Amino acid sequence: MSDQSFVSLRGIEKSFGDLEVLKGVDLEIRKGEVICLLGPSGSGKSTLLRCINLLEPPNSGIIMLEGKAIHGEGADSDGVDFVRRRVGMVFQQFNLFPHMSALENVCVAQETVLERSSEEARDKATTLLERVGLQEKVDEYPERLSGGQQQRVAIARALAMDPHVMLFDEVTSALDPELVKEVLDVMRELAEEGMTMIVVTHEIDFARDVGDRVVFMDGGVVVEQGPSRQVLDSPSEERTREFLGLVLDH
Amino acid sequence: MDVIIQQYFDLTIIGENFGLVLKGFWETIQLSIIGGILSLVWGLVLALVRQLPGRAAKPLRGLAIAYIDAFRGIPMLLVLLLVSGGLGAFAADGAIPQWLGIPRWFGKPDPFWYGIIAITLTYGAYMAEVYRAGIEAVPRGQMEAARSLGMSYGQSMRHVIVPQAVRKVIPPLLNDFIALMKDTSLVSVIGFIEVVQAGQDVYQTTFNSSALTFGALLFLLVTIPLARFVDRRIAGQQERYSRGTAGASA
């Protein structure tokens, strides 16, 4: 389809046993765009995110990344490697490696996957940890870091692989309220630098301020999408209105 | 009372046979350490094969499961007799070379090596189950994080999953090691003089059990501190879990 489409999802379907989680999702994402995926729990937004880097391969549908089919019709067998080397992911539960220091967490995949030398990996890791404000914590182990600090290490770890796209899966949902901002600030900077980002979130303010586009999902389909302010401030679909009413009430 | 003390704690008998029993115990230690290390390695190999993903690996997984079931279900004494009898006979027939059938590596007699083989075959199966429990106890998000960074299944196991799994199962592995150490006494059955046989040799000439008692004390000297160490480690792990910080990513 459109040449400028960076990530392209067409007819994505995914079931777990009898449970149909995604019922045909189409989504086009341009380079540098920040997409916020909103929707009630169980709407399939996290599953959609996990389909993009093939942590959950879709049952049907086509995924294209930078013009190359990585899943479905026309996909090569090296689709998994291709997508994982270009797409970084940050998880709700941080998933830092608990037996490694912050620095080692950011180095290990650089050395094993990109075959960078250990000095090169350390330099890169140090720079990135500084960038997320953790220069003091490079040698700490995850259990000694707060949730917000752990999540920032996780972001640095993903960025160390020089991703072209970043996926954020409810990355502030497991954080204490006072720690949410430090993580969102890092994401905001990243967006300002032009990173292509797909963000599953419940942070409506973040979606409004940082998101270029909001995609509202419910029941495994995209219900509505459009420029952030438009969708959030004057949604055209009843279901979107209901959801936003519930979320913004408290 | 005197009768008991004389039968079991005759210091003269112990003194006269001190060197003999100690030498036997040194053999026990060598059997335990070499057998223990090989069991640790073989057990890990079995556990990893058993965990291999994908349909293609199904026959291999099946083989590993069959092996583990079989060797956990057979007495080690029987394995020992099968190994020593079989290898000896094959070598006599010329079916396998002499150095393999009647191993005398590193100046140790063949019963020693039959013992090492039987210990490794048997305890490798036990330890494989312990490793499996450890691997399965590592949260799923760890593998997902590693894979999302582009690491292959093998790299993820090597750098992320196995190091965490091994830390979790050090206490049960040490328990298996204590059991292994006690089972080395079975090698006496095929004519190897370790600590129990050394004590029994003394008994057969004196009808006094004190040398055996001395052997028992030597065992306790190693096994009690080991058991205490295991207890402390388990207590420490439980404390960390109840603080909710162990494996901070869980």
Contacts between the chains, C-beta under 8 A, distances in Angstrom:
chain1	res1	chain2	res2	distance
A	53	B	148	5.8
A	55	B	144	5.6
A	55	B	147	6.8
A	55	B	148	6.4
A	81	B	150	7.0
A	84	B	147	6.9
A	84	B	148	6.4
A	84	B	149	7.3
A	84	B	150	4.2
A	85	B	150	5.0
A	87	B	148	7.9
A	88	B	148	7.3
A	88	B	149	7.6
A	89	B	145	7.8
A	89	B	148	4.2
A	91	B	141	6.0
A	91	B	144	7.1
A	91	B	145	6.5
A	93	B	139	7.8
A	93	B	141	5.3
A	93	B	249	6.2
A	93	B	250	7.6
A	94	B	248	7.8
A	94	B	249	5.5
A	95	B	139	7.7
A	95	B	141	4.1
A	95	B	142	6.1
A	95	B	144	6.7
A	95	B	145	3.7
A	95	B	249	5.0
A	96	B	145	7.7
A	96	B	248	6.9
A	96	B	249	5.1
A	97	B	142	6.8
A	97	B	145	7.3
A	97	B	146	7.7
A	97	B	159	7.9
A	97	B	160	5.5
A	97	B	164	7.7
A	97	B	249	7.4
A	98	B	164	6.7
A	98	B	246	7.7
A	98	B	247	4.8
A	98	B	248	5.2
A	98	B	249	5.5
A	99	B	163	5.2
A	99	B	164	5.5
A	99	B	167	6.6
A	108	B	149	7.9
A	108	B	151	7.9
A	108	B	159	5.5
A	108	B	160	7.7
A	109	B	146	7.4
A	109	B	149	3.7
A	109	B	150	6.1
A	109	B	151	5.6
A	112	B	151	5.8
A	112	B	155	4.8
A	112	B	159	6.3
A	113	B	149	6.5
A	113	B	150	4.2
A	113	B	151	5.7
A	113	B	155	7.3
A	114	B	150	7.9
A	141	B	248	7.9
A	142	B	248	4.3
A	142	B	249	6.3
A	143	B	245	4.4
A	143	B	246	7.2
A	143	B	247	7.9
A	143	B	248	4.0
A	145	B	248	7.6
A	150	B	248	6.8
A	150	B	249	7.7
A	154	B	145	7.8
A	157	B	149	7.0
A	158	B	148	7.7
A	158	B	149	7.1
A	161	B	149	6.0
A	161	B	150	6.3
